[in-house]
């Protein structure tokens, strides 16, 4: 997100995702105005949808929605920063769609990206 903030004329977020942190996803969606957000925890879908109702952001839910959206023609680079196996399927889908991939490792114990 720091890269996006520092380079608003070079990059924009088309899709933002979160496993279950709906509040952070909402905050980032309001700041970066992506076309889509995906909350993997389907129980938080309505909460996110309601919070973004007055925006143009489309809200989707479930891990399968990430796989479907990362292949969109308007996406050039896919940054995968998901812990463990969860990031594999969307990353493979993006590779098959010819997207450039950027990977970030997240230390699960420390909650920081390396």
Biopython code that builds the backbone (N, CA, C, O; Angstrom):
import numpy as np
from Bio.PDB.StructureBuilder import StructureBuilder

atoms = [
    (1, "UNK", "N", (0.834, -1.181, 0.000)),
    (1, "UNK", "CA", (0.000, 0.000, 0.000)),
    (1, "UNK", "C", (0.882, 1.249, 0.000)),
    (1, "UNK", "O", (0.513, 2.290, -0.544)),
    (2, "UNK", "N", (2.056, 1.119, 0.624)),
    (2, "UNK", "CA", (2.976, 2.257, 0.629)),
    (2, "UNK", "C", (3.430, 2.606, -0.781)),
    (2, "UNK", "O", (3.607, 3.781, -1.104)),
    (3, "UNK", "N", (3.619, 1.602, -1.615)),
    (3, "UNK", "CA", (4.026, 1.838, -3.008)),
    (3, "UNK", "C", (2.921, 2.584, -3.747)),
    (3, "UNK", "O", (3.202, 3.508, -4.511)),
    (4, "UNK", "N", (1.684, 2.196, -3.531)),
    (4, "UNK", "CA", (0.564, 2.885, -4.170)),
    (4, "UNK", "C", (0.471, 4.335, -3.711)),
    (4, "UNK", "O", (0.260, 5.241, -4.517)),
    (5, "UNK", "N", (0.629, 4.542, -2.416)),
    (5, "UNK", "CA", (0.576, 5.906, -1.878)),
    (5, "UNK", "C", (1.695, 6.774, -2.440)),
    (5, "UNK", "O", (1.488, 7.948, -2.749)),
    (6, "UNK", "N", (2.870, 6.192, -2.569)),
    (6, "UNK", "CA", (4.031, 6.959, -3.029)),
    (6, "UNK", "C", (4.036, 7.187, -4.540)),
    (6, "UNK", "O", (4.729, 8.080, -5.029)),
    (7, "UNK", "N", (3.270, 6.389, -5.280)),
    (7, "UNK", "CA", (3.288, 6.457, -6.740)),
    (7, "UNK", "C", (1.886, 6.449, -7.342)),
    (7, "UNK", "O", (1.575, 5.582, -8.158)),
    (8, "UNK", "N", (1.045, 7.387, -6.960)),
    (8, "UNK", "CA", (-0.348, 7.341, -7.424)),
    (8, "UNK", "C", (-0.505, 7.532, -8.932)),
    (8, "UNK", "O", (-1.543, 7.181, -9.493)),
    (9, "UNK", "N", (0.496, 8.074, -9.582)),
    (9, "UNK", "CA", (0.408, 8.266, -11.034)),
    (9, "UNK", "C", (0.957, 7.084, -11.807)),
    (9, "UNK", "O", (0.781, 7.000, -13.023)),
    (10, "UNK", "N", (1.623, 6.165, -11.113)),
    (10, "UNK", "CA", (2.167, 4.973, -11.756)),
    (10, "UNK", "C", (1.303, 3.739, -11.541)),
    (10, "UNK", "O", (1.200, 2.879, -12.415)),
    (11, "UNK", "N", (0.680, 3.664, -10.363)),
    (11, "UNK", "CA", (-0.068, 2.462, -9.997)),
    (11, "UNK", "C", (-1.429, 2.827, -9.434)),
    (11, "UNK", "O", (-1.621, 3.888, -8.840)),
    (12, "UNK", "N", (-2.360, 1.919, -9.639)),
    (12, "UNK", "CA", (-3.635, 2.015, -8.943)),
    (12, "UNK", "C", (-4.094, 0.602, -8.602)),
    (12, "UNK", "O", (-3.705, -0.365, -9.256)),
    (13, "UNK", "N", (-4.902, 0.501, -7.601)),
    (13, "UNK", "CA", (-5.412, -0.798, -7.165)),
    (13, "UNK", "C", (-6.722, -1.076, -7.888)),
    (13, "UNK", "O", (-7.668, -0.294, -7.794)),
    (14, "UNK", "N", (-6.775, -2.170, -8.597)),
    (14, "UNK", "CA", (-7.995, -2.579, -9.280)),
    (14, "UNK", "C", (-8.801, -3.542, -8.407)),
    (14, "UNK", "O", (-10.031, -3.578, -8.462)),
    (15, "UNK", "N", (-8.074, -4.321, -7.599)),
    (15, "UNK", "CA", (-8.685, -5.336, -6.748)),
    (15, "UNK", "C", (-7.930, -5.392, -5.431)),
    (15, "UNK", "O", (-6.702, -5.478, -5.423)),
    (16, "UNK", "N", (-8.645, -5.345, -4.326)),
    (16, "UNK", "CA", (-8.068, -5.545, -3.003)),
    (16, "UNK", "C", (-8.786, -6.712, -2.348)),
    (16, "UNK", "O", (-9.988, -6.897, -2.536)),
    (17, "UNK", "N", (-8.043, -7.497, -1.578)),
    (17, "UNK", "CA", (-8.645, -8.651, -0.924)),
    (17, "UNK", "C", (-8.252, -8.709, 0.549)),
    (17, "UNK", "O", (-7.264, -8.109, 0.973)),
    (18, "UNK", "N", (-9.043, -9.439, 1.307)),
    (18, "UNK", "CA", (-8.721, -9.715, 2.707)),
    (18, "UNK", "C", (-9.345, -11.046, 3.075)),
    (18, "UNK", "O", (-10.404, -11.416, 2.566)),
    (19, "UNK", "N", (-8.682, -11.755, 3.958)),
    (19, "UNK", "CA", (-9.252, -13.007, 4.452)),
    (19, "UNK", "C", (-10.453, -12.723, 5.344)),
    (19, "UNK", "O", (-11.566, -13.167, 5.063)),
    (20, "UNK", "N", (-10.216, -11.976, 6.428)),
    (20, "UNK", "CA", (-11.314, -11.712, 7.356)),
    (20, "UNK", "C", (-11.282, -10.304, 7.959)),
    (20, "UNK", "O", (-12.216, -9.922, 8.664)),
    (21, "UNK", "N", (-10.244, -9.540, 7.701)),
    (21, "UNK", "CA", (-10.115, -8.209, 8.285)),
    (21, "UNK", "C", (-10.945, -7.201, 7.481)),
    (21, "UNK", "O", (-10.418, -6.427, 6.682)),
    (22, "UNK", "N", (-12.224, -7.237, 7.714)),
    (22, "UNK", "CA", (-13.163, -6.395, 6.967)),
    (22, "UNK", "C", (-12.899, -4.909, 7.188)),
    (22, "UNK", "O", (-13.000, -4.118, 6.250)),
    (23, "UNK", "N", (-12.565, -4.525, 8.404)),
    (23, "UNK", "CA", (-12.346, -3.103, 8.683)),
    (23, "UNK", "C", (-11.162, -2.540, 7.912)),
    (23, "UNK", "O", (-11.236, -1.435, 7.374)),
    (24, "UNK", "N", (-10.068, -3.297, 7.857)),
    (24, "UNK", "CA", (-8.910, -2.840, 7.091)),
    (24, "UNK", "C", (-9.237, -2.803, 5.600)),
    (24, "UNK", "O", (-8.838, -1.868, 4.908)),
    (25, "UNK", "N", (-9.949, -3.795, 5.102)),
    (25, "UNK", "CA", (-10.337, -3.822, 3.696)),
    (25, "UNK", "C", (-11.195, -2.605, 3.353)),
    (25, "UNK", "O", (-11.002, -1.984, 2.308)),
    (26, "UNK", "N", (-12.123, -2.270, 4.212)),
    (26, "UNK", "CA", (-12.983, -1.100, 3.991)),
    (26, "UNK", "C", (-12.151, 0.178, 3.980)),
    (26, "UNK", "O", (-12.320, 1.027, 3.105)),
    (27, "UNK", "N", (-11.254, 0.311, 4.955)),
    (27, "UNK", "CA", (-10.398, 1.501, 5.029)),
    (27, "UNK", "C", (-9.558, 1.644, 3.765)),
    (27, "UNK", "O", (-9.455, 2.737, 3.207)),
    (28, "UNK", "N", (-8.960, 0.550, 3.315)),
    (28, "UNK", "CA", (-8.133, 0.594, 2.112)),
    (28, "UNK", "C", (-8.977, 0.854, 0.872)),
    (28, "UNK", "O", (-8.536, 1.562, -0.034)),
    (29, "UNK", "N", (-10.171, 0.300, 0.814)),
    (29, "UNK", "CA", (-11.046, 0.540, -0.328)),
    (29, "UNK", "C", (-11.448, 2.010, -0.414)),
    (29, "UNK", "O", (-11.512, 2.581, -1.502)),
    (30, "UNK", "N", (-11.713, 2.607, 0.723)),
    (30, "UNK", "CA", (-12.072, 4.034, 0.728)),
    (30, "UNK", "C", (-10.888, 4.906, 0.321)),
    (30, "UNK", "O", (-11.071, 5.942, -0.318)),
    (31, "UNK", "N", (-9.688, 4.497, 0.682)),
    (31, "UNK", "CA", (-8.498, 5.266, 0.320)),
    (31, "UNK", "C", (-8.100, 5.080, -1.139)),
    (31, "UNK", "O", (-7.775, 6.057, -1.814)),
    (32, "UNK", "N", (-8.120, 3.839, -1.643)),
    (32, "UNK", "CA", (-7.576, 3.550, -2.961)),
    (32, "UNK", "C", (-8.621, 3.388, -4.058)),
    (32, "UNK", "O", (-8.271, 3.332, -5.237)),
    (33, "UNK", "N", (-9.878, 3.314, -3.696)),
    (33, "UNK", "CA", (-10.991, 3.222, -4.654)),
    (33, "UNK", "C", (-10.766, 2.179, -5.750)),
    (33, "UNK", "O", (-10.766, 2.515, -6.935)),
    (34, "UNK", "N", (-10.575, 0.915, -5.359)),
    (34, "UNK", "CA", (-10.425, -0.118, -6.380)),
    (34, "UNK", "C", (-11.760, -0.404, -7.063)),
    (34, "UNK", "O", (-12.814, 0.008, -6.578)),
    (35, "UNK", "N", (-11.708, -1.097, -8.166)),
    (35, "UNK", "CA", (-12.948, -1.499, -8.844)),
    (35, "UNK", "C", (-13.650, -2.599, -8.053)),
    (35, "UNK", "O", (-14.878, -2.629, -7.972)),
    (36, "UNK", "N", (-12.853, -3.513, -7.466)),
    (36, "UNK", "CA", (-13.389, -4.648, -6.721)),
    (36, "UNK", "C", (-12.686, -4.808, -5.382)),
    (36, "UNK", "O", (-11.511, -4.466, -5.243)),
    (37, "UNK", "N", (-13.408, -5.329, -4.400)),
    (37, "UNK", "CA", (-12.820, -5.874, -3.183)),
    (37, "UNK", "C", (-13.413, -7.260, -2.982)),
    (37, "UNK", "O", (-14.566, -7.524, -3.324)),
    (38, "UNK", "N", (-12.588, -8.139, -2.415)),
    (38, "UNK", "CA", (-13.057, -9.483, -2.087)),
    (38, "UNK", "C", (-12.758, -9.745, -0.623)),
    (38, "UNK", "O", (-11.613, -9.635, -0.185)),
    (39, "UNK", "N", (-13.776, -10.088, 0.122)),
    (39, "UNK", "CA", (-13.618, -10.530, 1.504)),
    (39, "UNK", "C", (-13.824, -12.047, 1.489)),
    (39, "UNK", "O", (-14.912, -12.526, 1.173)),
    (40, "UNK", "N", (-12.793, -12.784, 1.826)),
    (40, "UNK", "CA", (-12.883, -14.248, 1.744)),
    (40, "UNK", "C", (-13.861, -14.827, 2.751)),
    (40, "UNK", "O", (-14.560, -15.798, 2.461)),
    (41, "UNK", "N", (-13.909, -14.238, 3.922)),
    (41, "UNK", "CA", (-14.846, -14.678, 4.959)),
    (41, "UNK", "C", (-16.252, -14.218, 4.567)),
    (41, "UNK", "O", (-16.623, -13.059, 4.753)),
    (42, "UNK", "N", (-17.008, -15.148, 4.029)),
    (42, "UNK", "CA", (-18.329, -14.810, 3.501)),
    (42, "UNK", "C", (-19.285, -14.248, 4.551)),
    (42, "UNK", "O", (-20.240, -13.552, 4.206)),
    (43, "UNK", "N", (-19.038, -14.543, 5.826)),
    (43, "UNK", "CA", (-19.910, -14.019, 6.875)),
    (43, "UNK", "C", (-19.757, -12.503, 7.027)),
    (43, "UNK", "O", (-20.602, -11.865, 7.654)),
    (44, "UNK", "N", (-18.695, -11.915, 6.464)),
    (44, "UNK", "CA", (-18.459, -10.480, 6.573)),
    (44, "UNK", "C", (-18.835, -9.723, 5.291)),
    (44, "UNK", "O", (-18.644, -8.510, 5.197)),
    (45, "UNK", "N", (-19.359, -10.440, 4.330)),
    (45, "UNK", "CA", (-19.723, -9.832, 3.047)),
    (45, "UNK", "C", (-20.687, -8.657, 3.198)),
    (45, "UNK", "O", (-20.430, -7.575, 2.669)),
    (46, "UNK", "N", (-21.782, -8.856, 3.907)),
    (46, "UNK", "CA", (-22.798, -7.806, 4.012)),
    (46, "UNK", "C", (-22.248, -6.586, 4.732)),
    (46, "UNK", "O", (-22.574, -5.455, 4.372)),
    (47, "UNK", "N", (-21.419, -6.803, 5.742)),
    (47, "UNK", "CA", (-20.801, -5.703, 6.475)),
    (47, "UNK", "C", (-19.951, -4.843, 5.533)),
    (47, "UNK", "O", (-20.037, -3.615, 5.552)),
    (48, "UNK", "N", (-19.137, -5.499, 4.715)),
    (48, "UNK", "CA", (-18.288, -4.771, 3.766)),
    (48, "UNK", "C", (-19.151, -4.098, 2.706)),
    (48, "UNK", "O", (-18.924, -2.939, 2.358)),
    (49, "UNK", "N", (-20.119, -4.809, 2.205)),
    (49, "UNK", "CA", (-21.001, -4.253, 1.175)),
    (49, "UNK", "C", (-21.733, -3.008, 1.680)),
    (49, "UNK", "O", (-21.825, -2.009, 0.967)),
    (50, "UNK", "N", (-22.243, -3.069, 2.890)),
    (50, "UNK", "CA", (-22.940, -1.919, 3.473)),
    (50, "UNK", "C", (-21.994, -0.737, 3.658)),
    (50, "UNK", "O", (-22.363, 0.408, 3.395)),
    (51, "UNK", "N", (-20.780, -1.017, 4.110)),
    (51, "UNK", "CA", (-19.812, 0.058, 4.360)),
    (51, "UNK", "C", (-19.380, 0.756, 3.070)),
    (51, "UNK", "O", (-19.023, 1.934, 3.089)),
    (52, "UNK", "N", (-19.412, 0.035, 1.962)),
    (52, "UNK", "CA", (-18.971, 0.604, 0.685)),
    (52, "UNK", "C", (-20.134, 0.921, -0.254)),
    (52, "UNK", "O", (-19.929, 1.173, -1.442)),
    (53, "UNK", "N", (-21.327, 0.906, 0.273)),
    (53, "UNK", "CA", (-22.533, 1.090, -0.541)),
    (53, "UNK", "C", (-22.565, 2.419, -1.296)),
    (53, "UNK", "O", (-23.131, 2.491, -2.386)),
    (54, "UNK", "N", (-21.972, 3.458, -0.738)),
    (54, "UNK", "CA", (-22.007, 4.770, -1.384)),
    (54, "UNK", "C", (-20.798, 5.010, -2.284)),
    (54, "UNK", "O", (-20.527, 6.145, -2.675)),
    (55, "UNK", "N", (-20.077, 3.944, -2.608)),
    (55, "UNK", "CA", (-18.926, 4.041, -3.498)),
    (55, "UNK", "C", (-19.214, 3.246, -4.768)),
    (55, "UNK", "O", (-20.256, 2.602, -4.889)),
    (56, "UNK", "N", (-18.286, 3.302, -5.701)),
    (56, "UNK", "CA", (-18.404, 2.508, -6.925)),
    (56, "UNK", "C", (-17.706, 1.157, -6.817)),
    (56, "UNK", "O", (-17.613, 0.422, -7.801)),
    (57, "UNK", "N", (-17.221, 0.832, -5.632)),
    (57, "UNK", "CA", (-16.498, -0.417, -5.415)),
    (57, "UNK", "C", (-17.481, -1.583, -5.404)),
    (57, "UNK", "O", (-18.483, -1.556, -4.689)),
    (58, "UNK", "N", (-17.184, -2.606, -6.205)),
    (58, "UNK", "CA", (-18.002, -3.812, -6.214)),
    (58, "UNK", "C", (-17.441, -4.784, -5.189)),
    (58, "UNK", "O", (-16.239, -5.052, -5.173)),
    (59, "UNK", "N", (-18.305, -5.308, -4.337)),
    (59, "UNK", "CA", (-17.897, -6.197, -3.255)),
    (59, "UNK", "C", (-18.245, -7.635, -3.623)),
    (59, "UNK", "O", (-19.377, -7.942, -3.998)),
    (60, "UNK", "N", (-17.252, -8.503, -3.508)),
    (60, "UNK", "CA", (-17.429, -9.929, -3.759)),
    (60, "UNK", "C", (-16.975, -10.685, -2.514)),
    (60, "UNK", "O", (-16.304, -10.125, -1.648)),
    (61, "UNK", "N", (-17.349, -11.968, -2.435)),
    (61, "UNK", "CA", (-16.963, -12.759, -1.265)),
    (61, "UNK", "C", (-16.512, -14.149, -1.684)),
    (61, "UNK", "O", (-16.975, -14.705, -2.680)),
    (62, "UNK", "N", (-15.600, -14.690, -0.898)),
    (62, "UNK", "CA", (-15.124, -16.052, -1.101)),
    (62, "UNK", "C", (-13.825, -16.107, -1.885)),
    (62, "UNK", "O", (-13.561, -15.271, -2.750)),
    (63, "UNK", "N", (-13.026, -17.104, -1.564)),
    (63, "UNK", "CA", (-11.724, -17.273, -2.217)),
    (63, "UNK", "C", (-11.870, -17.460, -3.728)),
    (63, "UNK", "O", (-11.003, -17.040, -4.494)),
    (64, "UNK", "N", (-12.952, -18.083, -4.148)),
    (64, "UNK", "CA", (-13.159, -18.300, -5.579)),
    (64, "UNK", "C", (-13.307, -16.975, -6.339)),
    (64, "UNK", "O", (-12.980, -16.899, -7.523)),
    (65, "UNK", "N", (-13.790, -15.957, -5.673)),
    (65, "UNK", "CA", (-13.926, -14.640, -6.311)),
    (65, "UNK", "C", (-12.563, -14.035, -6.618)),
    (65, "UNK", "O", (-12.418, -13.298, -7.593)),
    (66, "UNK", "N", (-11.567, -14.339, -5.798)),
    (66, "UNK", "CA", (-10.213, -13.848, -6.086)),
    (66, "UNK", "C", (-9.697, -14.497, -7.358)),
    (66, "UNK", "O", (-9.151, -13.819, -8.228)),
    (67, "UNK", "N", (-9.868, -15.800, -7.465)),
    (67, "UNK", "CA", (-9.405, -16.530, -8.642)),
    (67, "UNK", "C", (-10.061, -15.970, -9.904)),
    (67, "UNK", "O", (-9.404, -15.832, -10.936)),
    (68, "UNK", "N", (-11.328, -15.655, -9.825)),
    (68, "UNK", "CA", (-12.057, -15.125, -10.980)),
    (68, "UNK", "C", (-11.599, -13.719, -11.355)),
    (68, "UNK", "O", (-11.522, -13.396, -12.540)),
    (69, "UNK", "N", (-11.296, -12.888, -10.378)),
    (69, "UNK", "CA", (-11.006, -11.483, -10.671)),
    (69, "UNK", "C", (-9.547, -11.205, -11.011)),
    (69, "UNK", "O", (-9.273, -10.227, -11.707)),
    (70, "UNK", "N", (-8.604, -12.014, -10.554)),
    (70, "UNK", "CA", (-7.188, -11.718, -10.841)),
    (70, "UNK", "C", (-6.846, -11.848, -12.322)),
    (70, "UNK", "O", (-5.792, -11.385, -12.757)),
    (71, "UNK", "N", (-7.708, -12.459, -13.080)),
    (71, "UNK", "CA", (-7.448, -12.626, -14.507)),
    (71, "UNK", "C", (-8.017, -11.492, -15.362)),
    (71, "UNK", "O", (-7.895, -11.520, -16.586)),
    (72, "UNK", "N", (-8.626, -10.513, -14.737)),
    (72, "UNK", "CA", (-9.266, -9.418, -15.463)),
    (72, "UNK", "C", (-8.264, -8.709, -16.371)),
    (72, "UNK", "O", (-7.110, -8.509, -15.993)),
    (73, "UNK", "N", (-8.700, -8.337, -17.547)),
    (73, "UNK", "CA", (-7.810, -7.732, -18.549)),
    (73, "UNK", "C", (-7.199, -6.402, -18.104)),
    (73, "UNK", "O", (-6.145, -6.020, -18.611)),
    (74, "UNK", "N", (-7.823, -5.699, -17.183)),
    (74, "UNK", "CA", (-7.281, -4.414, -16.729)),
    (74, "UNK", "C", (-6.189, -4.564, -15.676)),
    (74, "UNK", "O", (-5.571, -3.575, -15.285)),
    (75, "UNK", "N", (-5.945, -5.779, -15.217)),
    (75, "UNK", "CA", (-4.912, -6.023, -14.217)),
    (75, "UNK", "C", (-3.617, -6.386, -14.924)),
    (75, "UNK", "O", (-3.577, -7.318, -15.726)),
    (76, "UNK", "N", (-2.552, -5.639, -14.620)),
    (76, "UNK", "CA", (-1.233, -5.895, -15.202)),
    (76, "UNK", "C", (-0.348, -6.712, -14.274)),
    (76, "UNK", "O", (0.334, -7.641, -14.706)),
    (77, "UNK", "N", (-0.367, -6.356, -12.991)),
    (77, "UNK", "CA", (0.492, -6.989, -11.994)),
    (77, "UNK", "C", (-0.373, -7.491, -10.844)),
    (77, "UNK", "O", (-1.256, -6.784, -10.357)),
    (78, "UNK", "N", (-0.106, -8.708, -10.425)),
    (78, "UNK", "CA", (-0.813, -9.280, -9.278)),
    (78, "UNK", "C", (0.196, -9.433, -8.147)),
    (78, "UNK", "O", (1.176, -10.167, -8.273)),
    (79, "UNK", "N", (-0.048, -8.742, -7.053)),
    (79, "UNK", "CA", (0.774, -8.871, -5.853)),
    (79, "UNK", "C", (0.100, -9.875, -4.945)),
    (79, "UNK", "O", (-0.997, -9.638, -4.439)),
    (80, "UNK", "N", (0.763, -10.991, -4.744)),
    (80, "UNK", "CA", (0.231, -12.037, -3.880)),
    (80, "UNK", "C", (0.912, -11.937, -2.534)),
    (80, "UNK", "O", (2.125, -12.117, -2.425)),
    (81, "UNK", "N", (0.130, -11.650, -1.510)),
    (81, "UNK", "CA", (0.645, -11.531, -0.148)),
    (81, "UNK", "C", (-0.256, -12.331, 0.786)),
    (81, "UNK", "O", (-0.720, -11.830, 1.810)),
    (82, "UNK", "N", (-0.488, -13.573, 0.412)),
    (82, "UNK", "CA", (-1.395, -14.433, 1.176)),
    (82, "UNK", "C", (-0.580, -15.516, 1.877)),
    (82, "UNK", "O", (0.402, -16.016, 1.328)),
    (83, "UNK", "N", (-0.981, -15.865, 3.060)),
    (83, "UNK", "CA", (-0.257, -16.855, 3.847)),
    (83, "UNK", "C", (-0.532, -18.260, 3.318)),
    (83, "UNK", "O", (-1.681, -18.647, 3.109)),
    (84, "UNK", "N", (0.542, -19.009, 3.107)),
    (84, "UNK", "CA", (0.450, -20.431, 2.795)),
    (84, "UNK", "C", (-0.276, -20.761, 1.503)),
    (84, "UNK", "O", (-0.175, -20.049, 0.504)),
    (85, "UNK", "N", (-1.000, -21.848, 1.555)),
    (85, "UNK", "CA", (-1.665, -22.422, 0.391)),
    (85, "UNK", "C", (-2.745, -21.514, -0.195)),
    (85, "UNK", "O", (-3.074, -21.635, -1.375)),
    (86, "UNK", "N", (-3.294, -20.619, 0.600)),
    (86, "UNK", "CA", (-4.399, -19.763, 0.156)),
    (86, "UNK", "C", (-4.039, -18.949, -1.076)),
    (86, "UNK", "O", (-4.904, -18.670, -1.906)),
    (87, "UNK", "N", (-2.782, -18.566, -1.205)),
    (87, "UNK", "CA", (-2.371, -17.735, -2.336)),
    (87, "UNK", "C", (-2.018, -18.503, -3.587)),
    (87, "UNK", "O", (-1.816, -17.896, -4.639)),
    (88, "UNK", "N", (-1.935, -19.824, -3.509)),
    (88, "UNK", "CA", (-1.485, -20.615, -4.648)),
    (88, "UNK", "C", (-2.449, -20.576, -5.833)),
    (88, "UNK", "O", (-2.034, -20.290, -6.956)),
    (89, "UNK", "N", (-3.704, -20.855, -5.599)),
    (89, "UNK", "CA", (-4.670, -20.916, -6.708)),
    (89, "UNK", "C", (-4.826, -19.578, -7.430)),
    (89, "UNK", "O", (-4.798, -19.557, -8.660)),
    (90, "UNK", "N", (-4.990, -18.458, -6.715)),
    (90, "UNK", "CA", (-5.074, -17.181, -7.436)),
    (90, "UNK", "C", (-3.783, -16.847, -8.197)),
    (90, "UNK", "O", (-3.831, -16.279, -9.288)),
    (91, "UNK", "N", (-2.645, -17.198, -7.619)),
    (91, "UNK", "CA", (-1.373, -16.923, -8.284)),
    (91, "UNK", "C", (-1.247, -17.730, -9.565)),
    (91, "UNK", "O", (-0.814, -17.198, -10.587)),
    (92, "UNK", "N", (-1.612, -18.993, -9.530)),
    (92, "UNK", "CA", (-1.568, -19.837, -10.729)),
    (92, "UNK", "C", (-2.529, -19.310, -11.784)),
    (92, "UNK", "O", (-2.192, -19.278, -12.967)),
    (93, "UNK", "N", (-3.718, -18.897, -11.370)),
    (93, "UNK", "CA", (-4.693, -18.340, -12.319)),
    (93, "UNK", "C", (-4.135, -17.086, -12.982)),
    (93, "UNK", "O", (-4.304, -16.891, -14.186)),
    (94, "UNK", "N", (-3.469, -16.234, -12.200)),
    (94, "UNK", "CA", (-2.882, -15.010, -12.746)),
    (94, "UNK", "C", (-1.755, -15.326, -13.715)),
    (94, "UNK", "O", (-1.637, -14.687, -14.761)),
    (95, "UNK", "N", (-0.930, -16.302, -13.378)),
    (95, "UNK", "CA", (0.163, -16.714, -14.279)),
    (95, "UNK", "C", (-0.409, -17.228, -15.593)),
    (95, "UNK", "O", (0.061, -16.851, -16.667)),
    (96, "UNK", "N", (-1.419, -18.083, -15.513)),
    (96, "UNK", "CA", (-2.047, -18.626, -16.724)),
    (96, "UNK", "C", (-2.657, -17.528, -17.583)),
    (96, "UNK", "O", (-2.741, -17.664, -18.804)),
    (97, "UNK", "N", (-3.083, -16.436, -16.945)),
    (97, "UNK", "CA", (-3.676, -15.308, -17.673)),
    (97, "UNK", "C", (-2.602, -14.350, -18.197)),
    (97, "UNK", "O", (-2.925, -13.326, -18.798)),
    (98, "UNK", "N", (-1.323, -14.681, -17.968)),
    (98, "UNK", "CA", (-0.240, -13.860, -18.481)),
    (98, "UNK", "C", (0.082, -12.629, -17.653)),
    (98, "UNK", "O", (0.706, -11.691, -18.149)),
    (99, "UNK", "N", (-0.334, -12.625, -16.406)),
    (99, "UNK", "CA", (-0.076, -11.467, -15.529)),
    (99, "UNK", "C", (1.337, -11.534, -14.958)),
    (99, "UNK", "O", (1.863, -12.621, -14.718)),
    (100, "UNK", "N", (1.944, -10.378, -14.743)),
    (100, "UNK", "CA", (3.189, -10.316, -13.989)),
    (100, "UNK", "C", (2.840, -10.549, -12.533)),
    (100, "UNK", "O", (1.810, -10.080, -12.048)),
    (101, "UNK", "N", (3.705, -11.279, -11.834)),
    (101, "UNK", "CA", (3.446, -11.644, -10.449)),
    (101, "UNK", "C", (4.502, -11.020, -9.542)),
    (101, "UNK", "O", (5.696, -11.065, -9.838)),
    (102, "UNK", "N", (4.052, -10.446, -8.449)),
    (102, "UNK", "CA", (4.939, -9.971, -7.394)),
    (102, "UNK", "C", (4.535, -10.726, -6.134)),
    (102, "UNK", "O", (3.351, -10.811, -5.806)),
    (103, "UNK", "N", (5.515, -11.270, -5.436)),
    (103, "UNK", "CA", (5.234, -12.063, -4.245)),
    (103, "UNK", "C", (5.755, -11.372, -3.005)),
    (103, "UNK", "O", (6.835, -10.782, -3.019)),
    (104, "UNK", "N", (4.984, -11.447, -1.931)),
    (104, "UNK", "CA", (5.416, -10.940, -0.630)),
    (104, "UNK", "C", (5.253, -12.072, 0.364)),
    (104, "UNK", "O", (4.221, -12.743, 0.390)),
    (105, "UNK", "N", (6.255, -12.279, 1.169)),
    (105, "UNK", "CA", (6.169, -13.283, 2.226)),
    (105, "UNK", "C", (5.655, -12.624, 3.479)),
    (105, "UNK", "O", (6.083, -11.528, 3.840)),
    (106, "UNK", "N", (4.747, -13.285, 4.132)),
    (106, "UNK", "CA", (4.227, -12.759, 5.390)),
    (106, "UNK", "C", (4.605, -13.726, 6.490)),
    (106, "UNK", "O", (4.268, -14.909, 6.433)),
    (107, "UNK", "N", (5.292, -13.231, 7.474)),
    (107, "UNK", "CA", (5.661, -14.048, 8.621)),
    (107, "UNK", "C", (4.435, -14.166, 9.500)),
    (107, "UNK", "O", (4.039, -13.200, 10.152)),
    (108, "UNK", "N", (3.832, -15.344, 9.522)),
    (108, "UNK", "CA", (2.575, -15.556, 10.239)),
    (108, "UNK", "C", (2.686, -15.221, 11.722)),
    (108, "UNK", "O", (1.747, -14.691, 12.315)),
    (109, "UNK", "N", (3.823, -15.528, 12.313)),
    (109, "UNK", "CA", (3.984, -15.284, 13.749)),
    (109, "UNK", "C", (4.101, -13.812, 14.077)),
    (109, "UNK", "O", (3.629, -13.366, 15.123)),
    (110, "UNK", "N", (4.725, -13.057, 13.196)),
    (110, "UNK", "CA", (4.985, -11.645, 13.482)),
    (110, "UNK", "C", (3.994, -10.708, 12.826)),
    (110, "UNK", "O", (3.893, -9.542, 13.210)),
    (111, "UNK", "N", (3.246, -11.211, 11.820)),
    (111, "UNK", "CA", (2.273, -10.365, 11.146)),
    (111, "UNK", "C", (2.897, -9.259, 10.334)),
    (111, "UNK", "O", (2.279, -8.210, 10.149)),
    (112, "UNK", "N", (4.110, -9.463, 9.840)),
    (112, "UNK", "CA", (4.769, -8.456, 9.025)),
    (112, "UNK", "C", (5.183, -9.057, 7.700)),
    (112, "UNK", "O", (5.412, -10.262, 7.601)),
    (113, "UNK", "N", (5.278, -8.225, 6.690)),
    (113, "UNK", "CA", (5.727, -8.685, 5.393)),
    (113, "UNK", "C", (7.242, -8.542, 5.311)),
    (113, "UNK", "O", (7.807, -7.545, 5.761)),
    (114, "UNK", "N", (7.886, -9.534, 4.740)),
    (114, "UNK", "CA", (9.333, -9.510, 4.584)),
    (114, "UNK", "C", (9.704, -9.032, 3.195)),
    (114, "UNK", "O", (10.888, -8.943, 2.869)),
]
sb = StructureBuilder()
sb.init_structure("model")
sb.init_model(0)
sb.init_chain("A")
sb.init_seg("    ")
for serial, (resi, resn, name, xyz) in enumerate(atoms, 1):
    if name == "N":
        sb.init_residue(resn, " ", resi, " ")
    sb.init_atom(name, np.array(xyz, "f"), 0.0, 1.0, " ", f" {name:<3s}", serial, name[0])
structure = sb.get_structure()
